[in-house]
Amino acid sequence: MSMFDIIGPVMIGPSSSHTAGAARIGLTARHIFHEEPAEAEITVYGSFAKTYKGHGTDKALVAGILGFGADDVRLRRSFEIAAERQVKILLKTSDAEVAHPNTVRIRLTGKSGRTVEVVGVSLGGGKIEVREIDGFDVLVTGEEHTLMTFHRDKPGIISRVSGILAADNINVSTMRVFRSGKNENAVMILSTDSPVPAEMVEEIKKIDGISNVIAMLPL
């Protein structure tokens, strides 16, 4: 058991699951998007939908999308800051059935028109999981250095990415691959013991069949 498990996360209150967790989901969505958002459409479900006003879940989600951590005092003013930055915020509630009560769907749109849609859940104690990216079932916790590749499912991609990382002595702790079907779209998520340099990300992007690569630091 760690001190985090005993005393909980450093955060702006009142709830680790509804506030700190929400901020971390928003921040993870921003990192995955890898672009300054011009618009954020946020749909909250379950307990999030029922109690978001009292717990400040809406403010926390927006704060994360703007790049603020769970302990940032600007969290309380996130809607005002979004307006100042001309980031349009659309918040909706849904009574649709979801697998976890603290679930949110975030759709980000950039000035370029590019979009990403992320589904995340808050597990309590500030811990989160991103379980869906653009319709793909995934699992991203934000607790480790993470490299994600979006590619066509075909032989050789996994070995080529692994080879590039190994050549620079970057150790992979876990790897998961999710695909929509054989020879169709796929996502590979690797957790590494150290950050993946930007130049290596660019090298991986050049692999035939890879459409995008995202490197994330721990939250």
C-alpha angles and dihedrals in degrees: 000000000000130000086252089062090051104043101019130225128324101253152140103260170249103076132019092208100037098036113020093035092047092051090051092050090052091047092049090050089053092050091049091049090050093197137085104267121231093188136019122194109194124189118187124198139190116352091358089060094047100046108021095115096053094045097041091239091147092052091046094051091050091046091055092048088053090053100259123137126230091261096050113117089214088073090089091057097041096121091050091048091048089054091049090052091045093241109152113223122201113184121189135172125216133194093201116133113262133182094238127036094225099058131144134179115207123191113189125194123192131207087259090060092248115140139195128188120206131183116202138174131205111225099188133267090056092295117135143180128206102212103176136035118183091335096314119123105235140154120226120161101177090226098109141037102281134196120191126189125192110202150136113280103250137129120280103026096099093048093047093051091045090049093053091051093046092051088063094042094249108154120216113218098182136003130193128179123198123186137178091221144322110309090002133104118318141180124210119197119193127184112207135193092232137025120280109237119238093243090056091050088054091050092052090049088062093063110113110254097026114114100179141004126199126189117196132190119218113276 
